């Protein structure tokens, strides 16, 4: 009888242990593997080659409102704002004028949901609107009804001026499509019209004193949307009425002596620094 009870008890324990092991096995699941890709989706075509853009300086924008007025679109994110300058001398007797180009470069970043899974994509656009100062061509002079007779008069305000013993270089530049519509670039155009730069700390010949990196200001003039056609043979400083007039800085065909104050026709965009004048002439 004792043997029978003992055998029954062992059998019961064996069955119970088997059920317990089976229960643990049934509740066990494979470990969860996180397959989520946290890498942001970025469309970045790569920065353009700036080796031929001239001397580079860093640009500090005044505020978002001024930049949005300049660019014509709302700002989501901007990075790496710079100014590039190329200059050439135009010698007329004892006077030196300057022609060349300015680029205001920056990376414009925005976000959209264009992917198939509705994920947010970051888009990087490299903007570098170009503005030019150049002499009048023979064709422009032939078509110009004013008293302009010389090619250098197209850049006659681009020179070194003095005030209170300080010398500063003033340059006026327009977007090239306002000279020639055949080169209009919708992607890179700022739709602004003209920019003015003021570089301080030079000698009377427009040369750097030690080329330690010069600073200055940049202003812009928006022509705005208009049905008026700007004559290709004129610069905005030759126009005295209408949306293309930017003569606010001119008094008696000379730059106002208080040019340090922002002219009404131009809006201050920002300050630049670490710009090499010597390098601007080398390109």
C-alpha positions as CSV (number, residue, x, y, z in Angstrom):
1,X,0.0,0.0,0.0
2,X,2.8,2.4,0.9
3,X,4.5,1.6,-2.4
4,X,1.3,2.4,-4.3
5,X,0.9,5.8,-2.5
6,X,4.5,6.7,-3.2
7,X,4.2,5.7,-6.9
8,X,1.0,7.8,-7.2
9,X,2.7,10.8,-5.6
10,X,5.7,10.6,-7.8
11,X,3.5,10.4,-10.9
12,X,1.5,13.5,-9.8
13,X,4.7,15.5,-9.2
14,X,6.0,14.5,-12.6
15,X,2.8,15.7,-14.3
16,X,2.8,19.0,-12.4
17,X,6.4,19.8,-13.2
18,X,5.7,19.1,-16.8
19,X,2.8,21.4,-16.9
20,X,4.8,24.2,-15.3
21,X,7.6,23.9,-17.8
22,X,5.2,23.8,-20.6
23,X,3.4,27.0,-19.3
24,X,6.7,28.9,-19.2
25,X,7.5,27.9,-22.7
26,X,4.1,29.0,-24.0
27,X,4.5,32.5,-22.6
28,X,8.0,33.1,-24.1
29,X,8.2,35.5,-27.2
30,X,11.0,36.4,-29.5
31,X,12.9,39.6,-28.5
32,X,11.5,42.8,-30.2
33,X,14.0,44.3,-32.7
34,X,13.7,48.0,-33.3
35,X,13.9,48.5,-37.0
36,X,13.1,52.2,-36.9
37,X,15.6,54.3,-38.9
38,X,16.2,57.5,-36.9
39,X,18.4,59.0,-39.6
40,X,16.6,62.1,-41.0
41,X,15.8,62.1,-44.6
42,X,17.8,64.9,-46.2
43,X,17.9,66.1,-49.8
44,X,21.2,67.9,-50.2
45,X,22.5,68.4,-53.8
46,X,25.8,69.6,-52.5
47,X,27.4,73.0,-52.4
48,X,28.3,74.7,-55.6
49,X,31.9,75.5,-56.6
50,X,32.7,79.0,-55.2
51,X,36.3,79.1,-56.3
52,X,35.6,81.8,-58.9
53,X,33.4,84.0,-56.7
54,X,36.1,86.2,-55.3
55,X,37.0,87.1,-51.7
56,X,34.7,85.6,-49.1
57,X,33.5,87.3,-45.9
58,X,31.0,86.2,-43.2
59,X,27.6,87.9,-43.2
60,X,25.5,88.7,-40.1
61,X,21.9,89.4,-41.0
62,X,20.2,92.2,-39.2
63,X,16.9,90.4,-38.8
64,X,14.5,87.9,-40.4
65,X,12.1,90.5,-41.6
66,X,14.8,92.3,-43.7
67,X,16.0,89.0,-45.2
68,X,12.4,87.9,-46.1
69,X,11.9,91.2,-47.9
70,X,15.2,90.7,-49.7
71,X,14.6,87.1,-50.7
72,X,10.8,87.2,-51.2
73,X,10.0,84.1,-49.2
74,X,9.5,83.2,-45.6
75,X,12.5,81.9,-43.6
76,X,12.4,78.5,-42.0
77,X,16.1,78.0,-41.4
78,X,19.2,79.7,-42.8
79,X,22.8,78.6,-42.4
80,X,26.3,79.7,-43.5
81,X,25.5,83.2,-44.7
82,X,28.4,84.7,-46.7
83,X,29.3,87.5,-49.0
84,X,31.6,87.2,-52.0
85,X,33.3,90.1,-53.7
86,X,35.2,90.5,-57.0
87,X,36.6,93.9,-58.0
88,X,38.5,95.3,-61.0
89,X,39.9,98.9,-61.2
90,X,38.7,101.3,-63.9
91,X,41.3,104.0,-64.3
92,X,40.1,107.3,-65.7
93,X,42.8,110.0,-65.5
94,X,43.7,110.3,-61.8
95,X,40.4,108.8,-60.6
96,X,39.8,105.1,-59.9
97,X,36.4,103.5,-60.2
98,X,35.5,99.8,-59.5
99,X,33.5,97.3,-61.4
100,X,32.9,93.6,-60.4
101,X,30.3,91.5,-58.7
102,X,28.8,90.6,-55.4
103,X,27.2,87.4,-54.3
104,X,25.2,86.9,-51.2
105,X,25.3,83.2,-50.5
106,X,23.4,81.1,-47.9
107,X,21.9,77.7,-47.4
108,X,18.1,77.8,-47.3
109,X,16.6,74.8,-45.4
110,X,13.0,73.8,-45.4
111,X,10.9,70.8,-44.6
112,X,8.1,69.0,-46.5
113,X,6.2,65.7,-46.6
114,X,6.8,64.4,-50.1
115,X,7.9,60.9,-49.2
116,X,5.7,57.9,-49.8
117,X,5.4,57.1,-46.1
118,X,4.6,60.8,-45.4
119,X,7.8,61.2,-43.5
120,X,9.3,64.7,-43.2
121,X,12.1,65.4,-45.6
122,X,14.7,68.2,-45.0
123,X,15.6,70.0,-48.2
124,X,18.8,72.1,-48.5
125,X,18.9,74.7,-51.2
126,X,22.1,76.6,-52.0
127,X,21.3,80.2,-52.9
128,X,23.9,82.7,-54.3
129,X,22.2,85.6,-56.1
130,X,24.7,87.6,-58.1
131,X,24.8,91.4,-58.5
132,X,27.0,93.1,-61.0
133,X,28.6,96.5,-61.5
134,X,29.9,97.1,-65.0
135,X,30.7,99.8,-67.4
136,X,28.3,100.9,-70.1
137,X,28.7,99.1,-73.4
138,X,28.8,101.0,-76.7
139,X,25.2,99.8,-77.5
140,X,24.0,101.0,-74.1
141,X,25.5,104.4,-74.7
142,X,24.0,104.6,-78.2
143,X,20.5,103.9,-76.8
144,X,20.8,106.1,-73.7
145,X,18.9,109.4,-74.2
146,X,20.7,111.1,-71.3
147,X,24.0,113.0,-71.4
148,X,26.1,109.9,-70.6
149,X,28.9,109.5,-73.1
150,X,31.5,107.3,-71.5
151,X,31.6,103.6,-70.6
152,X,33.0,104.3,-67.1
153,X,29.9,106.3,-66.1
154,X,28.2,103.0,-65.6
155,X,30.3,102.6,-62.4
156,X,31.0,106.3,-61.6
157,X,29.7,106.0,-58.0
158,X,31.8,103.0,-57.2
159,X,34.9,104.6,-55.7
160,X,36.6,105.5,-52.5
161,X,34.9,108.3,-50.6
162,X,36.0,110.1,-47.5
163,X,34.3,111.4,-44.4
164,X,35.8,112.8,-41.2
165,X,39.3,111.5,-42.2
166,X,38.0,108.0,-42.8
167,X,38.1,106.4,-46.3
168,X,35.5,103.9,-47.3
169,X,34.7,102.1,-50.6
170,X,31.1,102.3,-51.8
171,X,29.9,99.9,-54.5
172,X,26.5,99.7,-56.2
173,X,25.5,96.5,-58.0
174,X,22.4,95.3,-59.8
175,X,21.1,91.9,-60.7
176,X,22.4,91.0,-64.2
177,X,19.0,90.2,-65.5
178,X,18.2,93.9,-65.2
179,X,21.0,94.5,-67.7
180,X,20.2,91.6,-69.9
181,X,17.0,89.4,-69.6
182,X,18.7,86.6,-71.6
183,X,20.7,85.7,-68.5
184,X,17.8,85.7,-66.0
185,X,18.1,82.9,-63.5
186,X,14.9,82.2,-61.6
187,X,16.6,79.8,-59.2
188,X,19.3,82.2,-58.1
189,X,17.7,85.6,-58.6
190,X,17.0,87.4,-55.4
191,X,14.2,89.4,-57.2
192,X,15.6,92.4,-55.3
193,X,17.1,94.6,-57.9
194,X,20.2,96.3,-56.5
195,X,22.6,96.1,-53.5
196,X,25.0,98.6,-52.1
197,X,28.1,97.7,-50.0
198,X,30.2,100.0,-47.9
199,X,33.7,98.8,-46.9
200,X,35.5,100.7,-44.2
201,X,39.1,101.0,-43.0
202,X,40.8,101.5,-46.4
203,X,43.4,104.0,-47.6
204,X,42.5,106.7,-50.1
205,X,43.5,104.4,-53.0
206,X,41.0,101.7,-51.9
207,X,43.7,99.4,-50.7
208,X,43.8,97.5,-47.5
209,X,46.0,98.8,-44.8
210,X,47.1,95.4,-43.5
211,X,44.5,93.0,-45.0
212,X,43.6,91.6,-41.6
213,X,40.0,91.2,-42.8
214,X,37.8,94.1,-43.4
215,X,34.2,94.8,-42.4
216,X,31.3,96.7,-43.8
217,X,27.6,96.9,-44.5
218,X,25.3,95.6,-47.2
219,X,22.0,97.2,-48.2
220,X,19.4,96.2,-50.8
221,X,16.8,97.9,-53.0
222,X,13.7,96.0,-54.0
223,X,12.2,97.0,-57.3
224,X,9.1,95.1,-56.4
225,X,6.4,93.8,-58.7
226,X,5.7,96.2,-61.5
227,X,4.6,96.3,-65.1
228,X,7.0,99.1,-65.8
229,X,9.9,98.0,-67.9
230,X,13.4,99.0,-66.8
231,X,15.5,100.1,-69.8
232,X,18.5,97.8,-70.2
233,X,20.8,100.8,-71.0
234,X,20.3,102.5,-67.6
235,X,21.4,101.9,-64.0
236,X,19.0,102.5,-61.2
237,X,21.0,105.6,-60.2
238,X,20.3,107.1,-63.6
239,X,16.5,106.9,-63.1
240,X,14.8,109.7,-61.2
241,X,11.2,108.5,-60.9
242,X,9.3,105.2,-60.7
243,X,10.1,101.8,-59.1
244,X,13.6,101.6,-60.4
245,X,14.8,104.9,-58.9
246,X,17.5,104.4,-56.3
247,X,19.0,107.9,-56.3
248,X,18.3,108.6,-52.6
249,X,22.0,108.4,-51.9
250,X,22.9,110.9,-54.6
251,X,23.0,114.7,-54.1
252,X,24.2,116.8,-57.0
253,X,25.6,113.7,-58.7
254,X,27.7,112.8,-55.6
255,X,27.1,110.4,-52.7
256,X,25.6,112.0,-49.7
257,X,28.1,112.8,-46.9
258,X,25.9,111.1,-44.3
259,X,25.9,107.7,-46.2
260,X,26.5,105.9,-42.9
261,X,22.8,106.4,-42.3
262,X,20.7,103.9,-44.3
263,X,19.2,105.7,-47.3
264,X,15.5,105.5,-47.7
265,X,15.7,103.7,-51.0
266,X,17.9,100.9,-49.5
267,X,17.3,98.6,-46.6
268,X,20.1,97.3,-44.5
269,X,20.5,93.6,-44.8
270,X,23.5,93.0,-42.6
271,X,27.1,93.4,-41.6
272,X,30.0,91.5,-43.1
273,X,33.5,90.9,-41.7
274,X,36.8,89.1,-42.4
275,X,36.7,90.2,-46.1
276,X,40.1,90.4,-47.8
277,X,40.2,93.4,-50.2
278,X,43.5,92.2,-51.7
279,X,41.9,88.8,-52.5
280,X,38.9,90.6,-54.1
281,X,41.2,92.1,-56.7
282,X,43.1,88.8,-57.3
283,X,40.1,86.9,-58.7
